[in-house]
């Protein structure tokens, strides 16, 4: 057995209405493939849900152009809470999600035409790549970043998740964490000061140290071609005290709740994370120190675990076992019966397109 990281599978987004949110993400980010749509109880997340199970509805939506997806997550047993302060760049946790786009100018103009809440103008980052920021209907911040690496070619202007902007207290410590555990072993830039490209954001006029990290080698695994390469931007504010974005709130409350990686070799990760001082805080296979049933999420199944980065940002690890491809004929993919390091043939991954949804019926 070996440690495999296929890529960023999804970003968890806590929202007040799962279908309303999916409708917006489908129309604007082309998240039109429901990998799963499941209602039920979050029974294993007790450290982050008030020490009791919580009822929820979750949809994992993907974009077949390439990139990670969204786990759109709504509480059913309680009203999700928002932060009781204005979240600013550099606050601890996931501040923004990076979304791939093939043409930054066309995407900007289309969003402007559609009256989306664009933040500022098109800028260039310290790596000389063009981007701009936009908010969804709940105020969550997304960074549209230019990218020329795609799984499939279609007319969509945007792909899926390419990474995240994460607030931290100690960049060097955070770089070590993301390098040792998640193989982000290349620093594209590491710089200090005030930055013109960030001033349109809340708190963006502060002074920062920021580092953009990526992985030197292409990811491996069944869906690595779909998820593609990714980057994480670590931002440390040095001119004020950072607040914890999810302070006094539950996982699943409003905002970006976790960064999830598709992996293989869960047992290796379990031991390695413990060695590096970041043990699993949630473990679907050993919730009470004993072996458990494989976790089901709608029609899919697998194992999952959570760890915390040095500032408590939640990182989810998912090792999928069974994924339905064509439900009508009962054709499913059993990943336990194949080499987890080997990429699936493109035609097989594209079978997920048969689940494409053209519109979302919004529930009240």
Phi, psi and omega in degrees: 000143179227162178278124182235134171237113181279334181141185175287114179283317182191163169251132176278132181235114176279125185222166181274341182214108189297322182282324176299316180294314180299321178302317181292316181291328177293312184292323188257332180242007177058034176276080192246008179247109178277101178295323169208157177218105191223133171253150181165207184239134172275094188264342185257357184265027187307323179299342186240005182231038176072024179061027173212152179299148179232138178283141183211164171231123183231140175232127173263110183252134182241162175238117186286356175290332177132146182116173179283173182251192175242131164265102183275119198232123181233129171292140173249340184263355179202163177275121182295143184257149173258164179299143181269021175215163178284120180286130182240155176304131182100344173296153194279120182132192181277109181275320183210157178248134179272128180243133181285140172221143182280332182217103187296321181292316179296320179294316178301312182294324179293316178296322178294317178298325181274006178062035173285159184276084179281139179254108177074201184247179174292131180232176171242139179273185182291351176259009178067026177257139182284147178199167165208164181253150177213151176252148172277186184289353177253001180092004176290140185263133177235139177253114177277120185239138181290142184206142180240016178249118187226151175280316179224155180258124173210180187281353182299138180283331184243152170254210182261206186287131177252349181161202183206158170255120187237127176282135183222166178260337183215101186300318182297318178295321181290320176301319179298316179299308184290336177282310184294318187265322187244009172062029169276083193253016177228128178262115181279326169201156178210107191217159183236155171131201173259145189230122181299327184286353182249354191294337181285345182278157173299122183080003187288351178269000177290177176262137187224159156249130182226141180223135176254123183239151178212186180250134184294319183261148175301147177292160177244173175114170187305317188248021185297328180291324178289312183287325176070188179286159182214163177226154173232129177257118179264128184234123178244114178281131185247357183252003176201171177276130179280142174263153176276120187303322181257028177301129177059026176232168179267152163302135183100345173290178191294132179123190181275113192265335178195163173245121189248135178245137173276121188226170169226149181087049183303322180296324178292316178300319182303313181288320182294317180297322178295317180299321182275005176084019178229066183295157176304131174264338173223137183215109184293339181273334183223062183296333180231029180084006180232163179295142182237172175294154173296137185281132177258138175229092186067236182270352180260164178211162180167196176245149174218158178209161177234143170230167177246139173285179186302342180249011176090002175296133186276128176246123178260140175243125181237125174248101183287143176251311186226129180228122178288135178255308177232098187298322185301326181252008177069026181272118180230160180257122177257102185286344178288345183258015180220167177291115185291341180280345186270134179289143174291150173301144182305319184297328181288317178298322182291348175297337176299338180296340178294344180267005185305140179245131182273331178209159182246130174278116186278124177272150181262000000 
